[in-house]
Amino acid sequence: MSSQPAAGHDSDPIHEVAPGVLRVRAANPGPMTLDGTNTWVLTGDGVGAVVIDPGPGLSDHLDRVLGLLAERELAAEVVLLTHGHADHSEGAAQFARGADAPLRAWSPHWSTDRPLVGQELLRAAGLEFEVLHTPGHTSDSVSLAVGPWLFTGDTVLGRGTTVVAHPDGRLGDYLGSLALLRGRVDAGVTALLPGHGPAVSEPAAWIDYYLSHRSDRLRAVADAAHDRGTRVDLAGAAADAEALDDLVQRVVERVYADVPQQLWPAAALSVRAQLLYLAEQQAETG
């Protein structure tokens, strides 16, 4: 496989990013899904295939992926999920049945075979994948490293930044996952293939931006929470549901004032996760 994404035709529903690496984009665009969910089809031997994130339960999309396998005379050897959000997993069981392939995910809820395990080496279709547990966006998020590629699900997107949504998402976990992925880039990964948006051909700069963005957002949230210098007992607020709700709303209105209000519910989930992270830090430092 080539180590760099191919140029051109990224707007096509089916796009060959590199020899043996195909992206099939679902027709589910939106504020949270960008242009739609990316389903990835990989083959290293031209006979078998690995399918990552079959996507939403849209018959046209699932049929398109199955048709691609048939057209290329590829047999799906395993179907993998990066996490359990519906835009990635809703069609997974139906697709796996149609492809006559086992379905594996971090969560036993989705797996028809044994669940994925961190640092597991998975061999299929002439390729070797390393499973990386990368919680934060969700507790069950995984990324998949294969050669120069890193399939990141929603942990890192190809455009914009990821929501860390309380209660399943935890910011401390997410920052650790970004650091793990950054280390993989230092070790030789040259491209990120995300669950939404285009392939990322400058992964070091992109993950560094993600880390910087999180740091900036944390400072903004902390400043808004402390309300012009008045120190707030974040640990106390976190233990009081009503106080936390009020604080979240106040912070969203100040920090996300330039964001369309249709995105404020998602912003509120992210702010809640950030406030709880800051509360943990405050409790540790006293």
Steps between C-alpha positions, in 0.01 A plus 500: 500500500614854428561700817332822383136570413428539131395839371172579330150354489452520877144621439405169336300258719766235426858622505817291477726683742792272413534159333304259715348775720149613402267740673124472450320801642146463632231749402448624857652849501439728796658725762633199692583275203651759263464367142385160630645192665807345341487124454846361424570193286855366502675216325863401506480185292228586248290206619377578851380830645467670836206739539518772766181673620214383275321817605133591540217266413447646154424226248653691208826543688524141622415373151767727351768353726384144432493580128856631517615174656321300229633720219856454619446132582598556864375287788457688828705318763406721795293811572641740761336782695692799632220573750132448557341829393212436263651682203776236503326195639129506414549301180783284630311184592297505177814558294696225675218254432486604136877466467506174700778639718558525876441837665750618761498806722634603840155454651359146527161655420598536134732206455383175344853367552730572794532871589807696399783530752754780535835431329347197328658417165229403254597339170252497212496556124879497483526786752596530866304741719590611849201583717547814709247577771446876467219597738381855546249567225337184632621242750501230230694692233785325325745605231656252260862522386604322181833582338521876443127548560304576814121460490375734771120473500373812676804542725653722232292635210616615160345844553403683816533353848337217691233528768593340831148438623425441867424251651657237274773734381771608745746775424788352699468179300479698176817697565680173573370353174622799300843461659500131406413577138762774489757243610395271216557782255850547642551126450419513129129552430472735202123540454182498706183349352210632708137409549391832349670744266801461271818305559764693693841498331675712765408306814755653738383855435134395517527318833707787639216731398252274680711514817538877474128544437415295809740706711350826373145378560585389853640844582191668353265269693693556824494877452126498427430272797694724738308802368745788477736383768252367757631151578230234481514179700481276194515182706203622704308603189567162341339330799185715475298411189302826490808715559688311230215544251496875564877522466500303175238730347690812604827371358341392170343843451836671552752262343286387206333834425635488143372145439154441344251432777395174335840369615464620859357170630815322379711786637327456837604135513857599422499782757368263765787260427748789521359630827516155656860467383583840652322397821718189520811713446385749764435222750847354440681832542284626786 
